[in-house]
């Protein structure tokens, strides 16, 4: 049984409508949890002016309209450091150990130190988060994120007690037991009408990358042209390890996505659908990690780069498939490049548990092969018989190894979209580029027997 184009689009529209029907209720519950957090953090700010409450949360509010499930909520606390001389550096020439925590210098992109120049040492020498370095070092010392976390934890504990004693919080609204665990996260559990919600409180230094980029300390390969579109003042840092900070790209992602569908396309609708599919059908194996909402946002950014024409996003099914081909390719190569710093592989960015590539790839492939089976929202929606979309040739295309980035471009993805029968582009230049890539790929398969 083959579905007409109208029938196929009906499945996607119906599924999206079902998601949106429950969206407002979820947002209301999340905002209630935010109010509880604001009450606690208001008290923290009264006790220590360095921890500022961000009431606007613009990029978080943007996500609320797209995310379909809230297992966790991130609440950023802006660190107010009124010192424009602070620097972001990616290496430490004199490793040290503090507070019984081993200092491992992870050779990974995306992690950095927040340093105080020698001329600013007097200002920071008495600070409880500053650690001086030997005279031979290029800077006078580091601001230690682990110590920031420990101070903030104690302030939050005191704020919860204060708010409960003064009836600013209701009994049982906040479970603070997870505050007793060591680690880079500050986690509370809030009572929610639907289910308990884990909240991660994250200290953030705003615009931390601005001076690094202005002074040219980041090469063109590290910060590609795409990041400059997002403006460097939107790149922050937050705590990563006890000694190192990590670059944060949530705000630049939001800036690029907030007006993505101004032309009436379905980019954000596709993100919303795949986030729901991910939650319901793409669960990883035990003790493994699966696809996150942030990773899906990065997939969408890459898809928007490869498919820039409004026609690419004119209908919902084709829009979803533009994200799917990028996601499948990234899973096959086990590499999702950060849109702003390509050397960062988002599948490996976090520490254990490991990403479950094998399970997730099969699940995404299964959805791509027969999406209607996963878009069923009621038992009365009869699923049509399987229409095979992924044959052996498409599987080979997706699995081609690519050390030089030859298959990370529009023409390559257009070939796969054409095989999925969701291309619908009339641009002569793109069709010509796709045909050229097709002929090169066929030659590669012939010469190397599908093994490359």
Helices and strands as residue ranges (DSSP letters): H 5-47, E 51-53, H 58-64, E 72-79, E 87-89, E 111-116, G 118-120, H 121-124, E 130-132, E 141-143, H 145-165, E 174-175, G 177-180, E 186-190, E 197-205, H 210-214, H 225-229, G 232-234, E 236-239, E 245-248, H 250-257, H 267-281, H 293-306, G 310-313, H 316-333, H 357-369, G 371-373, H 392-399, H 410-419, H 428-448
